[in-house]
Amino acid sequence: MKILITGVAGFIGSNLTDGLLARGHSVVGIDNLSQGTRLNMKAFRDHPAFAFHEVDIRDEQAVLTLAEGCDVIVHLAAFKIPRYSDAYDTLTINAYGSENLLKAAVAHKAKIVAASTSDVYGKNPDIPFSEEHNSVIGAPTVKRWAYAISKMFEEQMAFAYHERHGIDVVLLRFFGGYGPNQHLTWWGGPQSVFINMALDNEELPIHGDGQQTRTFTYIKDHVDGIIRTIEMPQANNHVFNLGGVQEVTIEHLARLVWRLVRGEDDPPKIKFIPYEQFGKYEDVMRRVPDITKARTLLGFEPKFNLEAGLRETIAWQIERRKRLAEAIP
């Protein structure tokens, strides 16, 4: 198939492209490089079945043109939780950009697979989250919910386009992705920051008391799940949780990263940061997926445990830091 991927130079997009090319598909990749990097595309940027275009998904005409002839559109480009900025970019990019991709899917009769997020479950206390669970979102004065709301809008818009125009849509709620090509800041998740800090023998910053829990998913597992939704028609017009099911506290994650980076004999350096230090913020205390639906319809099963995946990630991050320090393109 010919597949358009937005956010191709980002974490998930670059890993997915590698996997799709290996399976014989061709890929048209677009990215505005605001968060992604050409370095993530090094493994495949000269592949004869890959073409890259530096495009912003808010450019409706460019998106429409590049989607021509594509069988599937995989929409991964997005702005995330605005911890240290206002929410405007998160809301506009995720809303308007997503509709541009849906318009392109209609115009070219393409299936669209779009990235949502586990954040849409919000503060729902019912664990584990199934795809039918309610979204429990905080007040509009708390900008942290802008990301969840923008993805809830994307989900509703996708199903509205399916109902009105008949295109096939798939929504994927990702849980805690990590691995090679991850962003090295908070954009990439706490593990990215913890690895950097541990490598530099600096305190690992934990927001709140560190007892909030998450499940983390190695990127190869996420890619496997996405490819299944691309290639399997039984995925069409469904929402899926895609993630690991090993629940750990953020403090446990920090201590594990420190041990894997610095060894058993070096006591971990940890700094707890009150949420008040970066504005009015509400955290989610537990986030665990029920992946029964993905298991049943797709045969999806996470294969990497957290420690094994982190070992590979740490090795990659050490090499990436060296490359960045040497300014190797």
Salt bridges, closest charged atoms under 4 A:
GLU54 OE1 - ARG38 NH2 3.03
ASP56 OD2 - ARG58 NH2 3.00
GLU60 OE2 - LYS103 NZ 3.55
ASP119 OD2 - ARG144 NH1 2.85
ASP119 OD1 - ARG287 NH2 2.58
GLU154 OE2 - HIS75 NE2 3.63
GLU154 OE2 - LYS151 NZ 3.38
GLU155 OE1 - ARG173 NH2 2.75
ASP200 OD1 - ARG321 NH2 2.71
ASP224 OD2 - ARG228 NE 2.99
GLU231 OE1 - ARG23 NH2 2.67
GLU231 OE2 - HIS25 NE2 2.80
GLU247 OE2 - ARG286 NE 2.86
GLU251 OE2 - ARG255 NH2 3.02
GLU264 OE2 - ARG259 NH1 3.71
ASP266 OD2 - ARG262 NE 2.87
GLU282 OE1 - LYS123 NZ 3.32
ASP283 OD1 - ARG214 NH2 2.84
GLU301 OE1 - ARG295 NE 2.76
GLU307 OE1 - ARG259 NH2 3.20
GLU307 OE2 - ARG311 NH2 2.85
GLU312 OE1 - LYS220 NZ 3.90
